[in-house]
Amino acid sequence: MDKKTQGSWLIHHTNKLQGVSNQSGYEKTYLAGKAGILLSAISANKETTINNNRLGVLAKAANINEVFELPKLIDVLQQQRLIDKASGGIAVLGVTTASTLQHTADLFESLSPSASEIASIALAERASVTPILTNDIANDLADMYKLASADLSQLFSDAEQIGFVDTEKLGDNQTLLFNGNLFRRDTTQKIKAVLDSMNATEQTKLNELTDILRRQACVSTDHAKQFLGDTLFQKVTAIGLFDISVVSNSTEDVGFLTLPSAFSKYSNSMVDDAFDLAKAFVSSVTYGMTKSRYERGQIQMVDALLSALVRGESVGPVRAIAEDYKVLELKGVVEVKQGTKKGRTGPMLRLLKTEVGELALQAIRQGDVSEHSLTVLPTAAVTTFNGPENNREKVRRTQINMSPKATNDMLSILRTGGGL
């Protein structure tokens, strides 16, 4: 497994560990992941200095405790020579989002993690290729990582309880493992396998919606629910066939659908959070084009707007900038400041992570940007944004409560058929 993939899974696991009260057994995963999350929040394309006030805001938005966690993480990043402590803040030494995953993996290895921690990453990776029975992977994990029977049982229990993988009970004491990254690679064959498990009407609806997303990059969840119907919408989003991102401002929360593979070119695993920054950007821009009123700054020429941001220019001033991009501010993607342009004064927007803007521009221009590769790492979930994995979990819980076997047919076909 390459360093980027390993780093991605460390962030994935850390996001899951943040949802449980005890990280016992996964302390080194948690430390490396938290350090990577902080590094992503504070990194920019250029060397930069961040004062303590901004550092505290970014840490809080990334769900990092300022009193107990932040000082330790700052020390760890300094030991790795990724930052320097400066008077009144920190200096980030030439770290870009594209290298953050690599640094996260390097840090994890330097901590001498346990065999179970390393095996948990291998388990998640394997479950992202195709759904797999615990019985079919148990011996491989035990042999490769020298896990005793009790340790292996604990690993499977932890993976299910913490959320490293999803599970479906199939009877006969068999458990099927999968996760929300099934459709980030080899998508054509996997989508065909899912379609084969459905009736003709469902197949037609899914094909049509997929074609729309390839052309437009992003559609609202309201439109998708109306198009597919609630039952089909819940079935396919529960297994990660589509990604749901939610952007929020002071008046409303709006969800958008994207293809999981839209930001991935290579066949190696692109885990669920690895492109949330770009999807948050595309969702915010789509909101500006479709929801925002003209008088508050509706986006009229999106290509020109994004092109200007990628060139390093500030755009504005319009009132909407202060409202619609808060999540991108908190993730360190953009900077919003008061400014004056062409005789008008108000909120101005500047891009800090050029790679994210480039990918968003490609998405808006081309819809499915699978030929445009980018490695971007997001921060942890914040109150004004819910990324794809968080939303998939919500749909999954609802779907389980409604019908425990609603996804079994699709998962079984992915595991055993469809030319995989």
N, C-alpha and C positions, 0 to 999 in steps of 0.2 A: 504494500500500500504506500503510495507516495505521500510526502509530507503535507501537501495541500489537502488531500483527502482526509488524512489523519487529523489535521487541524480543524477541518470542518466538522468532523464527528465529535471532537472535543468541545466545540462550541455548542453543538446539538445536545450533547450529554449534559453540559453545564446548564443550559436553559431548562432541561428537565429536572436537574438536581435542585434548581432554585425553587421548584414547586413542591419540594418535600421538606420536612422539618429536620431531617438528619441525613448528612452526606457521608456517614460512616462507611469506610471501605472504598470511597471514591474521592478522598481528600485531595489527591494530587491531580486528578481529572478536574476537580472543581477549581483548584488554584490556577492551573494552566489556562483553563477556559475563561475564568474571570479576568486574568491578566490580558488574554487576547481580546476580550470584550472591551476592556478599558482602552487598550492600545488602538482598537478600531475607532473608538469614540474620539480620541484625541489626535488621531493621525490626519495628515493632509498631504497634498502633493508636494508642498514645499516645507522646508524646515520651519518650524513655528514655535513660538513661546506662548504658553497658556497661563494666565494668572490663576491664583487660587480660587477666586470666585467662579470663574468659568469652569475650572476643573471640578469644583464641587457640583455645579449644575449638571455637567456631562456625566459625572459619576452617579448622581442621584437618578438621572434619566435612564441610566444603564442598570439600575437596580443594584448598585454597589453601595454598601454602607460606608458613609464618610468617616465614621469613628473607628470601626473595627477592621474593615476590609481595605479601604483606600490606602492608608499608610503602608500596609504590607505589600499591596500590589505595586505601589510606586517603588518600594525598595527592590522588589523582584525585577521590575522592568529596568531599573537602573543597573542591577547586577548583570543583566543581559545586554547592557550597553545600548539600550533602545531609547532611553531618555536620560536627561541630566536634570538634576534639581537646580533651579535658578532662584534668584531673589524674588520672593513673592509668587513663585509658581514653578513650572517645569518647562524644559525645552525638549521638544520631540526631534530626535536626530535623524532626519531623512527617512522616516518610515512611511510607506504608502500602504493603502488598503490591500494592494495586490500581494504584499509580502507578509501580511499579518498572520495568515494561516500557517505559513512556514515557521514563523517565530513561535507561534503557539505550540506547534508540534515539537520544536526544538526544546522549548521550556519543559514540556511534559516529559520528554526523554531525560532531561537533566535531573529531574526529580526522582528518578529510579522508581517508576510506578510498579504496582503489584501485577502479578500475572492476570488476576481477575479484571483489573482495570483495562489492561491491554486487550484481553479477550472480549470485553464488553464492546469495544470498538469494532473488532472483527465480526462479532455477532450482528451488530447494527448494519455493517457494510454488506454482509451476506444476505440479510433480510431485505435489503434494498434492491437486490438483483432480481429475485423472484421470491414469492412466499415460500417458506420452508418449514417442515415439521421439526420440532425439537429433537425427535429421535434420529433425524437424518443429519443433524449437525453436532449432536452431543459428543460423539466419539472424536470428530475432527478437532473440536475445541479442547477436549481433554488431552489428546495426544500432543497437539501443537503447543499448548501453554502449560502442560504438566499439571492439570487440575485434578484434584481428588474428587471423588463422587460427591462428597458434601459441598465442596466449593463450586462444583458445576451446578448442582441443584440451587445453591444460593444465587449464582449468577443468573440463572433463568428466572428465579423469583424476583430478584432485583430489577432485571430488565423489564419485566412486566409491570411491577409495582411503580417503578420510577418513571417508566415510559420510554426507555431506550428502544423498545419495539412494541408493536401492537400484537395482540393475540386473539385468535379465534379458536374456541373449543370445538373439535370435530367429533367428539365421542370416542369410545374405545381408548380413553386416556391419551388421546392425541391432541396436540396443540399446534396450531399453525401460526408462524411468526411472519410479520411483515412490518413495514413502516411507511411513512408518508413520502418516501423518495422513490417509489416504484416507477414513476413516470418521468424521471429526469434523464433517462438514457434508454436506448433501444425502444423508443416510444411507439414506433409504427407497429411492430409485432405485438406489443403489449396492448395497445388500443384495439387492435384487431381481435385479440383474445377476449377482451372485455366485451366487445360488440357481439362476439359469437355466443355469449351467455345471455343475450337479450333478445327480445322480440323485434319484429321488423320496425314497428313504430318508434321504439326506443333507439334503435340503431340509426334511423333517419334523423331523429332529433339531435343525437350526439354528433353525428357527422356534420350536420349543418352548423351547430354551435362551434365545433372545432374549426371549421372553415372560416367562420366569422372571426374567431380569435387570431387565426393566422394572418388575416387581412388587417385587423384593427388593433391587435395586441392586447386590448383590454375592453371588457364590457361590464356593465353594472351587474351586481348580484341580483337585483330586482328583476332585471331583464332576463337573466339566466334562469331564475326560478320560474318566471312566467313561461319561458320558452320550454323548459324541460318538465315542469311540474314539480311540486315539493318532494314527492317520493323519489323520483329519479335523480333529482338534484342532490338529495341527501346521500343516496347510494354511491354516486360517483365521486362526490367531494370527500366522503368519509375515507376512501382508499387513496385519495390524492390525485385523481384523474385531472382535476383542475385546482389551481391555487386561488385562494381568497385572501385579499388584502383589504384592510379597512382604514380609511383616512378620516380624521375627525377635525372639526373646527368648533367654534363656540356655539354653533347652531345645530349641527347634525353630524351623524356618523354615516358614511357612505362606503359600501363594499364594492370591490371590483374583482373580476375574474381574469386570470391570465393562465397561459399554458405553462406547466412546470418546466418544460424543456425550452421555453422561449429564450432563455438567457444562457444556454449551455450548448457548446459545440462538441466537446470531447466525450468519449464513451465512459470515462471514469466517473465515479459518483460525485454528483453535485448535491450536497445535502440541503435539507429544507430551508435553512436560514441563509445559505451562502449568497443569495442575491436579493435579500429583502431590501437593501438600499435602493437598488435600481427599480424594484417593483413598487416601493414606496414613492419613488420619484415619478414613475409612469402613472401611478394611481393619482397622485397629487395633480399632475399635469392634466390628466383626463378629467378630473373634477373641475379644474379651471376652465376646460373647454366646454364641458357639458352641463355643469351645475351652477357655476358662478354667474351672477348677473353682470351685465356690461358696466353698470355704474360703479361696481366694486372691483373691477379689474378682470373681466372675462378675457381669457386668452383668445386672441384673434389669429395670430400668426405664430403657431407653436414652433415651427421649424426655425424661424428667425430668433425667437426667444431662446431656445436651447442652444442654437449656434452661438449666440452672443455670450451665453454663460460658459460654454466650453472654451471660447476664446479668452476667457478671463475677465470679461466686461461685467459691470453691475447693471441690472435691469430694474425698471421702475421709474418713478415711484408710483405705486398704487396701493390702496388700502388692503386688497386681498393678500398681498405678500406677507403682511403681519399676521394673517390668520391661517392661511392654507398650507404653510410650509413649516409649522412648528415642529412636527416630528422630524423633519430633515434638519432643522436647527439642533434639536436635541441629540441627533445621531452624528452631528459634526459634518454633515454633508454640505450644508449651505450656511452662510452668514447673513443675517438681516440687520441692517443699520439704517438710521435716518440719513437721508441724503438729498441732494438737489440735482435735478437734471431738466434741462430745457425750461427753466423758470418755475418748475414745480418742486415742492418739497414733501417728502414722505418716506415710507419704508422702501428700502432698496435691497435687492437680492444679489448675492455673489456666491459662486460655486467654489467650494473648498476641495472637493474630491472630483477631479476632472473626469476620471474613468466612469463614474456613475452617470454624469451628464452625457458622456459619449454614448453609453449603452442606452440610456433613455431616448436619446435622439434617434438612434438606429431603430429602437422599438416603435417609436411614433412613425418613422418613415416607412418601415418595412413590415410592421406587424410582428411576425415571428422572426426573431433575430438570431436564430440558431447558428448562423455562419459568423456571428460577431462574438468572439470569446472574450470574457472578462472574469477575473477572479476578484470578487469583492466580498468583504466580510461585514455583516451587520453587528449592531450592538444588541443587547437584550431587549425584550419587549418593553415598551413604555405605554403610559396611560392613553396617549393619543394615537396609537397605532397598534393594530393587531396583525401580525404577519401570517403567512400561509399555514404554518404548522399549528399555531395557536387556534386558528379558525377551523382547521381540519379536526382538531381534538374536540371542539365544541359540537361540530356536526356529528362526529363519531359517537360521542356520548348520547346525543339525541337519537341517532340511528339505533344504537344498542338498546336503548330503552323502548323504542318502538318495535323493533324486530331483531332479535339476536342473530338471526341467520340471514339477514338481508344482503350481506356481502359475501357469504360463503361460496356461492356459485362462481362469482367473478374471481375470487382469490384461488379457488380450486383450479379453475381453467388456467390462470396465470402460472400456477405451480406445475401443472401436468400437461398442458396442451398449448395450442396457439403457435406452434412452431418456435417456441422459446428454447 
